[in-house]
Amino acid sequence: MFKRAVLVIAVSLTATVASAAGFTLTSPEIKPNGQISTEQVFKGFGCTGDNVSPALSWHGAPKGTKSFAVTVYDPDAPTGSGWWHWVVFNLPADSTGLKMGAGDPKAGLLPAGAVQSRTDYGQTGYGGPCPPVGDKPHHYIFTVYALKLDKLPLDENSPAAMVGYYLHQNMLGKAVLRGRYGR
């Protein structure tokens, strides 16, 4: 009986992973593991970028996807817990990407109902890379999550860690794009 239960669980997990295997995330501005340009770099904290969120495009979302979320995270930030650069959720199930500049809360480029919540910069919207001078180049992980809920029960004041909790509890699949930036 135990072996059968383990087999059923293993087959279920394999099916879940397989359904997300073709899920991809791309950007015309960021090549996989490539250098992030000054256009996407933060403006402030000593950084002189343009702070424009890149265009993102995703394809092959798992069956049953009811909404999407996008995050940008720097695991190399010298904080002990990384740094959240962008958190946007409640993107409709028919979304296939975000336009360049969609991370500007004043631009109105997100679909109706989408929410940008607080980043580690203490504000909503996209906040680009800005690692300490002389640090090794940091890795920036752009992730799109396919979710089994139409909407997360959160708002623009929700911290990134809280959003992350809901994302991981409701994820059907995810696609990742990594970039690098150092100064």
Residue pairs with C-beta under 8 A, 6 or more apart in sequence:
16 62
16 172
16 173
19 62
19 63
19 172
19 173
20 62
20 146
20 172
20 173
20 174
20 175
22 59
22 60
23 58
23 59
23 60
23 61
23 62
23 144
23 146
23 173
23 174
23 175
24 58
24 59
24 60
24 175
25 56
25 57
25 58
25 142
25 143
25 144
25 175
25 176
25 177
26 56
26 57
26 58
26 177
27 54
27 55
27 56
27 57
27 142
27 177
28 54
28 55
29 36
29 37
29 39
29 40
29 54
29 55
29 100
30 36
30 40
30 54
30 142
30 177
30 179
31 179
32 177
32 178
33 178
33 179
33 180
34 179
34 180
35 137
35 179
35 180
35 181
36 128
36 129
36 140
36 179
36 180
36 181
38 48
38 49
38 50
39 49
39 50
39 52
40 49
40 50
40 51
40 52
40 53
40 54
40 128
40 129
40 181
41 47
41 48
41 49
41 50
41 51
41 128
41 129
41 130
41 181
42 49
42 51
42 121
42 127
42 128
42 129
42 130
43 49
43 50
43 51
43 128
44 51
44 121
44 130
45 130
46 130
46 133
47 128
47 129
47 130
47 183
49 128
49 129
49 130
51 126
51 127
51 128
52 100
52 101
52 103
52 104
52 126
52 128
53 86
53 98
53 100
53 101
53 102
53 103
53 104
53 125
53 126
53 128
54 100
54 142
55 97
55 98
55 99
55 100
55 102
56 70
56 97
56 98
56 142
56 144
56 177
57 96
57 97
58 68
58 96
58 97
58 144
58 175
59 96
60 175
61 68
61 93
61 146
61 172
61 173
62 146
62 172
62 173
64 148
64 172
65 93
65 146
65 147
65 148
65 172
65 173
66 93
66 147
66 148
66 149
66 150
67 89
67 90
67 91
67 92
67 93
67 147
67 149
67 150
67 151
67 152
68 89
68 91
68 92
68 93
68 95
68 144
68 145
68 146
68 147
69 87
69 88
69 89
69 90
69 91
69 144
69 145
69 147
69 152
69 163
69 167
70 86
70 87
70 88
70 89
70 91
70 98
70 142
70 143
70 144
70 145
71 84
71 86
71 87
71 88
71 141
71 142
71 143
71 145
71 160
71 163
71 164
71 167
72 84
72 85
72 86
72 126
72 140
72 141
72 142
72 143
73 82
73 83
73 84
73 85
73 140
73 141
73 143
74 82
74 83
74 85
74 129
74 131
74 138
74 139
74 140
74 141
75 82
75 139
75 141
76 82
76 131
76 135
76 136
76 138
76 139
77 83
77 120
77 131
77 138
78 132
78 135
79 120
83 120
84 119
84 120
84 160
84 161
85 119
85 120
85 121
85 126
85 127
85 128
85 129
85 140
86 103
86 116
86 119
86 125
86 126
86 127
87 116
87 117
87 118
87 119
87 158
87 160
87 163
88 98
88 102
88 103
88 110
88 114
88 115
88 116
88 117
89 114
89 115
89 117
89 147
89 152
89 154
89 163
89 166
89 167
90 113
90 114
90 115
90 150
90 151
90 152
91 98
91 110
91 111
91 114
92 111
92 113
92 114
93 150
95 111
98 109
98 110
99 109
101 107
101 109
102 109
102 110
102 126
103 116
103 125
103 126
104 125
104 126
105 116
105 124
105 125
110 116
113 151
115 152
115 154
115 155
115 156
116 124
116 125
116 126
116 156
117 124
117 154
117 155
117 156
117 157
117 158
117 159
117 160
117 163
118 124
118 156
118 157
118 158
118 159
118 160
119 125
119 126
119 127
119 160
120 127
120 160
121 127
124 156
129 138
129 140
129 181
131 137
131 138
131 181
131 182
131 183
133 183
135 182
135 183
136 182
137 180
137 181
137 182
138 180
138 181
138 182
139 178
139 179
139 180
140 178
140 179
140 180
140 181
141 176
141 177
141 178
142 176
142 177
142 178
142 179
143 174
143 175
143 176
143 177
144 174
144 175
145 167
145 171
145 173
145 174
146 171
146 172
146 173
146 174
147 167
147 170
147 171
147 172
148 170
148 171
148 172
149 170
152 163
152 166
152 167
152 170
153 166
154 162
154 163
154 166
